[in-house]
Amino acid sequence: MKIKDVEKLTGLTAKSIRYYESKNLIAVERNEENAYRNYTDEDVTRLKWIKMFRYLGFSIEEIEKLLTMDADEIKKALSQKADAFSKQEELCENKRNLCLLLAKEYENNEAVVEEYTDTIDFLESDEMSEIREQVKDFAAPNLITVIAETLIFMAPVFSLFYNIQTKRTDMLMFNGIIAILCTALTTCNWIHYAHQYKKNRERIKRKNRKMMGLLPAMFAAFILGIMAVIAVTALFPGWVLPDNYLFFEHGPITGMVLVLLVIFPIILFCVWVVAKIRKKPVEEMEDANDLLFIWNRLGKGRVAVIAAWLLALYCCAFNFTAVTKDKIIRYSPWRPMGVEYNYSDVDSIKTGFGDKSFSFAEYKRKGSFYYQIEINGQTVTFHTPTANEQIERYEEHTYLELEEFDRALTALGIPKEADEKGWENCDFDKEYVDRFLRIIRYEKPE
């Protein structure tokens, strides 16, 4: 193939082709008869790559090295070049903004020159470069966070399908709107991740690797939190309750404390991110030392973190009300040994079904049965009591313990405010709904 043919196929001039040959980027065979250059298809392909690399701004020396690299090394070099273009783009944007500012505020005096040269010196300083890199690392999304956010945003969607399946139409419209918004947010989140991954592939890959290194610790912390929840809610009351207890129920603060215990790994993760940004550049960190780095950066705060977690666990443990055959025992963080009351100490009873479409207190939601007693100025709500497993009749008939408790209190003549309005919204089995209605309708025998 002659050089004119190569010119047509590559779009390069003969001068450029000979120049690349003189720089040993291509080795062209010559015809033995007339010593003319004889280009092959491989030479044409190589020249096209050279043209592409030159267009991307690689120097002759860099191209010479690229042509000897394997595919992975070339990909890495191209990613580094893309990062360089990003920095150039940012620099051009800064210069553009500076031009616009000068166009508006230009004054031919020394003060303006001094001010803007100081600004330029700061922007070009190593300190600013380090801050800029740290901000970019913090802003770059990572796969673990996107997946976690997706699971969180999908909760209303799962709830919507559950409500449709169980035919709970009272909150269907509200639930549907929230589900649509969360689906849109999730879609935008993944689009943003894909867009950023395309622009900052190496940075996000590096961040994903670091997050993957932290996953086992986060998983272990999560399991620890779940075990603490199980111990507090299921096992602990059994250690302090009297043997003859009928049932018990945790107080409203327990739910909030349990959330704190479960999201404790997330709190640690936030501390990790903030510590990395404020105290140490990402590039200087070793994955294996991430956990140790977090712990060391907490400093004196380590005691506070552990104390807060233990305090939350303590508040969760001592926050329930137990009922025996003749006593009501209130356990609280400030009264861990419990305070006993007789049935006759109950001032009033209120029972019925919740009527709110949405409430953080589950017993206030539509169709939820509740049984409240007023005792010593405190309101105690029974919504999902845990019965003593040793009592066989309670094992066979759920909520029977609450019905018997109501009959005992009502027999003492304690005032009772009962309202069966909204019972049709209760989605429990008929057996339980009938029991709730018996509790509401039961009055002191004549």
GULO-41988 format. One record per residue (C-alpha): residue number from 1; y, z, x. Coordinates in steps of 0.2 Angstrom, whole numbers. Each point is the difference from the previous one (the first is absolute). Layout:
% residues N
<num = NUM; py = Y; pz = Z; px = X>
...
% end
This chain:
% residues 446
<num = 1; py = 0; pz = 0; px = 0>
<num = 2; py = 17; pz = -5; px = 7>
<num = 3; py = 15; pz = 11; px = 1>
<num = 4; py = 9; pz = -10; px = -14>
<num = 5; py = -14; pz = 4; px = -12>
<num = 6; py = 1; pz = 18; px = 5>
<num = 7; py = 19; pz = 0; px = -4>
<num = 8; py = -4; pz = -7; px = -18>
<num = 9; py = -14; pz = 13; px = -3>
<num = 10; py = 10; pz = 16; px = 7>
<num = 11; py = 18; pz = -5; px = -3>
<num = 12; py = 4; pz = 4; px = 18>
<num = 13; py = 9; pz = -11; px = 12>
<num = 14; py = -8; pz = -7; px = 15>
<num = 15; py = 12; pz = 10; px = 11>
<num = 16; py = -6; pz = 16; px = -8>
<num = 17; py = -18; pz = -5; px = 2>
<num = 18; py = 2; pz = -3; px = 18>
<num = 19; py = 9; pz = 16; px = 2>
<num = 20; py = -14; pz = 10; px = -7>
<num = 21; py = -12; pz = -9; px = 11>
<num = 22; py = 11; pz = 4; px = 15>
<num = 23; py = -1; pz = 19; px = -5>
<num = 24; py = -19; pz = -1; px = -1>
<num = 25; py = -1; pz = 3; px = -18>
<num = 26; py = -11; pz = -15; px = -3>
<num = 27; py = -11; pz = -10; px = 13>
<num = 28; py = -1; pz = -18; px = -4>
<num = 29; py = -13; pz = -11; px = 7>
<num = 30; py = 5; pz = -17; px = 8>
<num = 31; py = -8; pz = -17; px = -2>
<num = 32; py = -10; pz = -4; px = 16>
<num = 33; py = 5; pz = -18; px = -1>
<num = 34; py = 19; pz = 1; px = -2>
<num = 35; py = 4; pz = 19; px = 2>
<num = 36; py = 8; pz = 0; px = -17>
<num = 37; py = -1; pz = 16; px = -10>
<num = 38; py = -14; pz = 1; px = -13>
<num = 39; py = 4; pz = 13; px = -13>
<num = 40; py = -15; pz = 7; px = -11>
<num = 41; py = 0; pz = 8; px = -17>
<num = 42; py = -1; pz = 17; px = 8>
<num = 43; py = 16; pz = -4; px = 10>
<num = 44; py = 9; pz = -5; px = -16>
<num = 45; py = -6; pz = 17; px = -9>
<num = 46; py = 5; pz = 10; px = 16>
<num = 47; py = 17; pz = -9; px = -1>
<num = 48; py = 2; pz = 5; px = -18>
<num = 49; py = -3; pz = 18; px = 4>
<num = 50; py = 12; pz = -1; px = 14>
<num = 51; py = 13; pz = -7; px = -12>
<num = 52; py = -3; pz = 14; px = -12>
<num = 53; py = 1; pz = 13; px = 13>
<num = 54; py = 16; pz = -7; px = 7>
<num = 55; py = 7; pz = 0; px = -18>
<num = 56; py = -4; pz = 18; px = -2>
<num = 57; py = 10; pz = 4; px = 16>
<num = 58; py = -14; pz = 3; px = 13>
<num = 59; py = 5; pz = -4; px = 17>
<num = 60; py = -10; pz = -13; px = 11>
<num = 61; py = -7; pz = 15; px = 10>
<num = 62; py = -5; pz = 9; px = -16>
<num = 63; py = -8; pz = -16; px = -7>
<num = 64; py = -10; pz = -3; px = 16>
<num = 65; py = -8; pz = 18; px = -3>
<num = 66; py = -2; pz = -3; px = -19>
<num = 67; py = -10; pz = -16; px = 4>
<num = 68; py = -13; pz = 11; px = 10>
<num = 69; py = -1; pz = 14; px = -13>
<num = 70; py = -14; pz = 2; px = -13>
<num = 71; py = 4; pz = 0; px = -19>
<num = 72; py = 3; pz = 19; px = -1>
<num = 73; py = 12; pz = 1; px = 14>
<num = 74; py = 10; pz = -15; px = -7>
<num = 75; py = 1; pz = 9; px = -17>
<num = 76; py = 7; pz = 15; px = 8>
<num = 77; py = 13; pz = -10; px = 10>
<num = 78; py = 5; pz = -8; px = -16>
<num = 79; py = 2; pz = 16; px = -9>
<num = 80; py = 11; pz = 7; px = 14>
<num = 81; py = 10; pz = -16; px = -1>
<num = 82; py = 2; pz = 3; px = -19>
<num = 83; py = 6; pz = 18; px = 4>
<num = 84; py = 13; pz = -7; px = 12>
<num = 85; py = 6; pz = -12; px = -13>
<num = 86; py = 2; pz = 15; px = -12>
<num = 87; py = 11; pz = 9; px = 13>
<num = 88; py = 10; pz = -15; px = 3>
<num = 89; py = 3; pz = -2; px = -19>
<num = 90; py = 5; pz = 18; px = -1>
<num = 91; py = 12; pz = -3; px = 15>
<num = 92; py = 7; pz = -15; px = -8>
<num = 93; py = 3; pz = 9; px = -16>
<num = 94; py = 9; pz = 14; px = 10>
<num = 95; py = 11; pz = -13; px = 8>
<num = 96; py = 3; pz = -9; px = -16>
<num = 97; py = 6; pz = 17; px = -8>
<num = 98; py = 11; pz = 3; px = 15>
<num = 99; py = 8; pz = -17; px = -1>
<num = 100; py = 4; pz = 3; px = -19>
<num = 101; py = 8; pz = 17; px = 4>
<num = 102; py = 10; pz = -7; px = 14>
<num = 103; py = 6; pz = -14; px = -11>
<num = 104; py = 6; pz = 12; px = -13>
<num = 105; py = 7; pz = 13; px = 12>
<num = 106; py = 5; pz = -9; px = 16>
<num = 107; py = 14; pz = 7; px = 9>
<num = 108; py = 5; pz = -5; px = 18>
<num = 109; py = 1; pz = 17; px = 7>
<num = 110; py = -9; pz = 11; px = 12>
<num = 111; py = -6; pz = 13; px = -13>
<num = 112; py = -10; pz = -13; px = -10>
<num = 113; py = -8; pz = -7; px = 15>
<num = 114; py = -4; pz = 18; px = 6>
<num = 115; py = -8; pz = 5; px = -17>
<num = 116; py = -11; pz = -15; px = -2>
<num = 117; py = -6; pz = -1; px = 18>
<num = 118; py = -5; pz = 19; px = -2>
<num = 119; py = -10; pz = -6; px = -15>
<num = 120; py = -8; pz = -14; px = 9>
<num = 121; py = -5; pz = 12; px = 15>
<num = 122; py = -8; pz = 12; px = -13>
<num = 123; py = -9; pz = -14; px = -9>
<num = 124; py = -7; pz = -7; px = 16>
<num = 125; py = -5; pz = 17; px = 8>
<num = 126; py = -18; pz = 6; px = 2>
<num = 127; py = 3; pz = 15; px = -12>
<num = 128; py = 5; pz = -12; px = -14>
<num = 129; py = -15; pz = -11; px = 4>
<num = 130; py = -12; pz = 15; px = -1>
<num = 131; py = 8; pz = 5; px = -16>
<num = 132; py = -2; pz = -17; px = -7>
<num = 133; py = -18; pz = -1; px = 5>
<num = 134; py = -4; pz = 17; px = -8>
<num = 135; py = 8; pz = -5; px = -16>
<num = 136; py = -10; pz = -16; px = -1>
<num = 137; py = -16; pz = 9; px = 3>
<num = 138; py = 4; pz = 12; px = -13>
<num = 139; py = 6; pz = -13; px = -13>
<num = 140; py = -16; pz = -11; px = 4>
<num = 141; py = -13; pz = 2; px = -14>
<num = 142; py = -18; pz = 5; px = 4>
<num = 143; py = -16; pz = -4; px = -10>
<num = 144; py = -5; pz = 18; px = -3>
<num = 145; py = 17; pz = 5; px = -8>
<num = 146; py = 0; pz = -16; px = -11>
<num = 147; py = -18; pz = 4; px = -6>
<num = 148; py = 5; pz = 18; px = -4>
<num = 149; py = 15; pz = -6; px = -9>
<num = 150; py = -11; pz = -12; px = -10>
<num = 151; py = -12; pz = 13; px = -5>
<num = 152; py = 15; pz = 11; px = -6>
<num = 153; py = 8; pz = -14; px = -10>
<num = 154; py = -16; pz = -5; px = -8>
<num = 155; py = -2; pz = 17; px = -8>
<num = 156; py = 10; pz = -5; px = -15>
<num = 157; py = -10; pz = -16; px = -1>
<num = 158; py = -17; pz = 9; px = 0>
<num = 159; py = 8; pz = 13; px = -13>
<num = 160; py = 5; pz = -15; px = -11>
<num = 161; py = -18; pz = -7; px = 0>
<num = 162; py = -7; pz = 18; px = -4>
<num = 163; py = 12; pz = 2; px = -14>
<num = 164; py = -5; pz = -17; px = -7>
<num = 165; py = -18; pz = 4; px = 2>
<num = 166; py = 1; pz = 17; px = -9>
<num = 167; py = 12; pz = -7; px = -13>
<num = 168; py = 14; pz = 12; px = 4>
<num = 169; py = 15; pz = -10; px = -7>
<num = 170; py = 13; pz = 14; px = 0>
<num = 171; py = 6; pz = -4; px = 18>
<num = 172; py = -6; pz = -18; px = 1>
<num = 173; py = 17; pz = -8; px = 0>
<num = 174; py = 8; pz = 12; px = 13>
<num = 175; py = -16; pz = -1; px = 11>
<num = 176; py = 0; pz = -19; px = -1>
<num = 177; py = 18; pz = -2; px = 6>
<num = 178; py = -3; pz = 12; px = 14>
<num = 179; py = -16; pz = -10; px = 5>
<num = 180; py = 9; pz = -16; px = 0>
<num = 181; py = 14; pz = 7; px = 11>
<num = 182; py = -13; pz = 7; px = 12>
<num = 183; py = -10; pz = -16; px = 1>
<num = 184; py = 16; pz = -9; px = 4>
<num = 185; py = 5; pz = 13; px = 13>
<num = 186; py = -18; pz = -2; px = 8>
<num = 187; py = 1; pz = -19; px = 0>
<num = 188; py = 18; pz = 1; px = 9>
<num = 189; py = -7; pz = 13; px = 12>
<num = 190; py = -14; pz = -12; px = 5>
<num = 191; py = 11; pz = -15; px = 1>
<num = 192; py = 12; pz = 10; px = 11>
<num = 193; py = -14; pz = 5; px = 11>
<num = 194; py = -7; pz = -18; px = 2>
<num = 195; py = 18; pz = -6; px = 4>
<num = 196; py = 3; pz = 13; px = 13>
<num = 197; py = -17; pz = -2; px = 8>
<num = 198; py = 3; pz = -19; px = 2>
<num = 199; py = 17; pz = 4; px = 8>
<num = 200; py = -6; pz = 15; px = 11>
<num = 201; py = -18; pz = -2; px = 2>
<num = 202; py = -2; pz = 9; px = 16>
<num = 203; py = 11; pz = 15; px = -5>
<num = 204; py = -9; pz = 2; px = -16>
<num = 205; py = -17; pz = -2; px = 8>
<num = 206; py = 4; pz = 14; px = 13>
<num = 207; py = 6; pz = 11; px = -14>
<num = 208; py = -16; pz = -3; px = -10>
<num = 209; py = -10; pz = 5; px = 15>
<num = 210; py = 9; pz = 16; px = 2>
<num = 211; py = -1; pz = 4; px = -19>
<num = 212; py = -19; pz = -4; px = 1>
<num = 213; py = -1; pz = 13; px = 14>
<num = 214; py = 8; pz = 13; px = -11>
<num = 215; py = -11; pz = -4; px = -15>
<num = 216; py = -15; pz = 12; px = 5>
<num = 217; py = 12; pz = 14; px = 2>
<num = 218; py = 8; pz = -3; px = -17>
<num = 219; py = -16; pz = -2; px = -8>
<num = 220; py = -6; pz = 16; px = 7>
<num = 221; py = 16; pz = 9; px = -5>
<num = 222; py = -2; pz = -7; px = -18>
<num = 223; py = -18; pz = 6; px = -1>
<num = 224; py = 5; pz = 17; px = 6>
<num = 225; py = 13; pz = 0; px = -14>
<num = 226; py = -13; pz = -5; px = -13>
<num = 227; py = -11; pz = 14; px = 6>
<num = 228; py = 14; pz = 12; px = -1>
<num = 229; py = 3; pz = -5; px = -18>
<num = 230; py = -18; pz = 1; px = -4>
<num = 231; py = -1; pz = 18; px = 8>
<num = 232; py = 16; pz = 6; px = -9>
<num = 233; py = -3; pz = -8; px = -17>
<num = 234; py = -19; pz = 2; px = -2>
<num = 235; py = -7; pz = 13; px = 12>
<num = 236; py = 14; pz = 13; px = 3>
<num = 237; py = 2; pz = 7; px = -17>
<num = 238; py = -19; pz = 4; px = -1>
<num = 239; py = 3; pz = 11; px = 16>
<num = 240; py = 13; pz = 11; px = -8>
<num = 241; py = -4; pz = -1; px = -19>
<num = 242; py = -10; pz = 14; px = -8>
<num = 243; py = -18; pz = -3; px = -4>
<num = 244; py = 3; pz = 1; px = -19>
<num = 245; py = 14; pz = -13; px = -1>
<num = 246; py = -1; pz = -13; px = -14>
<num = 247; py = 11; pz = -13; px = 6>
<num = 248; py = 16; pz = -3; px = 11>
<num = 249; py = 13; pz = -13; px = 2>
<num = 250; py = 12; pz = -4; px = 15>
<num = 251; py = 19; pz = 1; px = -3>
<num = 252; py = 12; pz = -14; px = -1>
<num = 253; py = 6; pz = 2; px = 18>
<num = 254; py = -18; pz = -4; px = 6>
<num = 255; py = 2; pz = -19; px = -3>
<num = 256; py = 16; pz = -1; px = 10>
<num = 257; py = -8; pz = 10; px = 15>
<num = 258; py = -16; pz = -11; px = -1>
<num = 259; py = 11; pz = -15; px = 2>
<num = 260; py = 8; pz = 7; px = 15>
<num = 261; py = -17; pz = 4; px = 8>
<num = 262; py = -7; pz = -18; px = -3>
<num = 263; py = 16; pz = -9; px = 6>
<num = 264; py = 1; pz = 11; px = 16>
<num = 265; py = -7; pz = -14; px = 11>
<num = 266; py = 14; pz = -11; px = -7>
<num = 267; py = 12; pz = 13; px = 5>
<num = 268; py = -7; pz = 0; px = 18>
<num = 269; py = 1; pz = -18; px = 0>
<num = 270; py = 19; pz = 0; px = -4>
<num = 271; py = 2; pz = 13; px = 14>
<num = 272; py = -9; pz = -12; px = 12>
<num = 273; py = 11; pz = -14; px = -4>
<num = 274; py = 16; pz = 10; px = 1>
<num = 275; py = -5; pz = 7; px = 16>
<num = 276; py = -5; pz = -16; px = 8>
<num = 277; py = 17; pz = -8; px = -5>
<num = 278; py = 11; pz = 15; px = 6>
<num = 279; py = -9; pz = 6; px = 15>
<num = 280; py = -10; pz = -14; px = 8>
<num = 281; py = -1; pz = -19; px = 0>
<num = 282; py = -15; pz = -7; px = -7>
<num = 283; py = -5; pz = -10; px = 15>
<num = 284; py = -2; pz = 16; px = 10>
<num = 285; py = -12; pz = 8; px = -11>
<num = 286; py = -19; pz = -1; px = 2>
<num = 287; py = -11; pz = -1; px = -16>
<num = 288; py = -12; pz = 13; px = 6>
<num = 289; py = 15; pz = 13; px = 2>
<num = 290; py = 8; pz = -3; px = -17>
<num = 291; py = -6; pz = 15; px = -8>
<num = 292; py = 4; pz = 11; px = 15>
<num = 293; py = 17; pz = -8; px = 1>
<num = 294; py = 3; pz = 5; px = -19>
<num = 295; py = -6; pz = 18; px = 3>
<num = 296; py = 11; pz = 2; px = 16>
<num = 297; py = 15; pz = -8; px = -8>
<num = 298; py = -1; pz = 13; px = -14>
<num = 299; py = 4; pz = 13; px = 12>
<num = 300; py = 5; pz = 17; px = -8>
<num = 301; py = -2; pz = -10; px = -17>
<num = 302; py = -19; pz = 1; px = 2>
<num = 303; py = 0; pz = 18; px = -6>
<num = 304; py = 11; pz = -4; px = -14>
<num = 305; py = -12; pz = -15; px = -5>
<num = 306; py = -15; pz = 11; px = 1>
<num = 307; py = 8; pz = 14; px = -9>
<num = 308; py = 6; pz = -12; px = -14>
<num = 309; py = -17; pz = -7; px = -3>
<num = 310; py = -8; pz = 17; px = 0>
<num = 311; py = 13; pz = 7; px = -12>
<num = 312; py = -3; pz = -15; px = -12>
<num = 313; py = -19; pz = 4; px = 1>
<num = 314; py = 3; pz = 18; px = -3>
<num = 315; py = 12; pz = -4; px = -15>
<num = 316; py = -13; pz = -12; px = -7>
<num = 317; py = -14; pz = 13; px = 2>
<num = 318; py = 8; pz = 15; px = -9>
<num = 319; py = 7; pz = -9; px = -15>
<num = 320; py = -12; pz = 1; px = -15>
<num = 321; py = -4; pz = 10; px = -15>
<num = 322; py = -17; pz = 7; px = -4>
<num = 323; py = -7; pz = 7; px = -17>
<num = 324; py = -14; pz = 12; px = -2>
<num = 325; py = -7; pz = 8; px = -15>
<num = 326; py = 14; pz = 12; px = -2>
<num = 327; py = 13; pz = -4; px = 14>
<num = 328; py = 12; pz = -13; px = 5>
<num = 329; py = 3; pz = -1; px = 19>
<num = 330; py = 15; pz = -9; px = 7>
<num = 331; py = -2; pz = -4; px = 19>
<num = 332; py = 16; pz = -6; px = 9>
<num = 333; py = 6; pz = -2; px = 18>
<num = 334; py = 10; pz = 16; px = -2>
<num = 335; py = -14; pz = 9; px = -9>
<num = 336; py = -16; pz = -6; px = 9>
<num = 337; py = -10; pz = 14; px = -6>
<num = 338; py = 4; pz = -4; px = -18>
<num = 339; py = 8; pz = 9; px = -14>
<num = 340; py = -11; pz = 5; px = -15>
<num = 341; py = 6; pz = -1; px = -18>
<num = 342; py = -10; pz = 5; px = -16>
<num = 343; py = -1; pz = -13; px = -14>
<num = 344; py = 11; pz = 11; px = -10>
<num = 345; py = 14; pz = -2; px = 13>
<num = 346; py = 2; pz = -19; px = -6>
<num = 347; py = 16; pz = -1; px = -9>
<num = 348; py = -3; pz = -17; px = -9>
<num = 349; py = -10; pz = -16; px = 0>
<num = 350; py = 5; pz = -18; px = -1>
<num = 351; py = -12; pz = -14; px = -2>
<num = 352; py = 0; pz = -19; px = -5>
<num = 353; py = 0; pz = -17; px = 8>
<num = 354; py = 13; pz = -8; px = 12>
<num = 355; py = 13; pz = -12; px = -7>
<num = 356; py = 8; pz = -8; px = 15>
<num = 357; py = -3; pz = -18; px = 6>
<num = 358; py = 2; pz = 6; px = 18>
<num = 359; py = 1; pz = 17; px = 8>
<num = 360; py = -5; pz = 7; px = 17>
<num = 361; py = -8; pz = 14; px = -9>
<num = 362; py = -16; pz = -8; px = -7>
<num = 363; py = -2; pz = 12; px = -15>
<num = 364; py = 17; pz = -6; px = -7>
<num = 365; py = -6; pz = -19; px = -1>
<num = 366; py = -5; pz = -7; px = -16>
<num = 367; py = -17; pz = 5; px = -6>
<num = 368; py = -3; pz = 14; px = 13>
<num = 369; py = -6; pz = 16; px = -7>
<num = 370; py = 8; pz = 16; px = 6>
<num = 371; py = -2; pz = 19; px = -3>
<num = 372; py = 15; pz = 11; px = 6>
<num = 373; py = 1; pz = 19; px = 0>
<num = 374; py = 16; pz = 10; px = 3>
<num = 375; py = -4; pz = 16; px = 10>
<num = 376; py = 12; pz = 11; px = 8>
<num = 377; py = 14; pz = -13; px = -1>
<num = 378; py = -11; pz = -13; px = 9>
<num = 379; py = -7; pz = -16; px = -8>
<num = 380; py = -18; pz = -4; px = 4>
<num = 381; py = -6; pz = -17; px = -5>
<num = 382; py = -19; pz = -4; px = -2>
<num = 383; py = -3; pz = -19; px = 0>
<num = 384; py = -15; pz = -3; px = 10>
<num = 385; py = -9; pz = 17; px = 3>
<num = 386; py = -14; pz = 1; px = 12>
<num = 387; py = -14; pz = 10; px = -8>
<num = 388; py = -13; pz = 12; px = 8>
<num = 389; py = -15; pz = -10; px = 4>
<num = 390; py = -11; pz = 15; px = -2>
<num = 391; py = 3; pz = 0; px = -19>
<num = 392; py = -12; pz = -12; px = -7>
<num = 393; py = 9; pz = -3; px = -17>
<num = 394; py = 16; pz = -5; px = 9>
<num = 395; py = -10; pz = -13; px = 10>
<num = 396; py = -7; pz = -8; px = -16>
<num = 397; py = 17; pz = 1; px = -10>
<num = 398; py = 16; pz = -4; px = 10>
<num = 399; py = 15; pz = 9; px = -6>
<num = 400; py = -10; pz = 13; px = -10>
<num = 401; py = 7; pz = 13; px = 12>
<num = 402; py = 17; pz = -4; px = -6>
<num = 403; py = -5; pz = 1; px = -18>
<num = 404; py = -8; pz = 17; px = 2>
<num = 405; py = 16; pz = 6; px = 10>
<num = 406; py = 11; pz = -6; px = -15>
<num = 407; py = -11; pz = 9; px = -13>
<num = 408; py = 1; pz = 16; px = 11>
<num = 409; py = 19; pz = 0; px = 1>
<num = 410; py = 3; pz = -5; px = -18>
<num = 411; py = -11; pz = 14; px = -6>
<num = 412; py = 12; pz = 12; px = 8>
<num = 413; py = 14; pz = -7; px = -11>
<num = 414; py = 10; pz = -8; px = 14>
<num = 415; py = 12; pz = -12; px = -7>
<num = 416; py = -5; pz = -18; px = 1>
<num = 417; py = 10; pz = -16; px = -1>
<num = 418; py = -12; pz = -15; px = -3>
<num = 419; py = 4; pz = -18; px = -3>
<num = 420; py = -14; pz = -14; px = -2>
<num = 421; py = 13; pz = -14; px = 0>
<num = 422; py = -5; pz = -14; px = 11>
<num = 423; py = -19; pz = 4; px = 1>
<num = 424; py = -4; pz = -18; px = -4>
<num = 425; py = 7; pz = -5; px = 17>
<num = 426; py = -13; pz = 11; px = 9>
<num = 427; py = -13; pz = -12; px = 8>
<num = 428; py = -13; pz = 14; px = 2>
<num = 429; py = -17; pz = -1; px = -8>
<num = 430; py = -1; pz = 5; px = -18>
<num = 431; py = -9; pz = 17; px = 4>
<num = 432; py = 15; pz = 5; px = 11>
<num = 433; py = 13; pz = -5; px = -12>
<num = 434; py = -8; pz = 9; px = -14>
<num = 435; py = -1; pz = 16; px = 11>
<num = 436; py = 19; pz = -2; px = 4>
<num = 437; py = 4; pz = -2; px = -19>
<num = 438; py = -11; pz = 16; px = -3>
<num = 439; py = 11; pz = 10; px = 13>
<num = 440; py = 16; pz = -7; px = -8>
<num = 441; py = -5; pz = 4; px = -18>
<num = 442; py = -9; pz = 17; px = 3>
<num = 443; py = 9; pz = 15; px = -7>
<num = 444; py = -4; pz = 19; px = 0>
<num = 445; py = -13; pz = 4; px = -12>
<num = 446; py = 5; pz = 10; px = -16>
% end
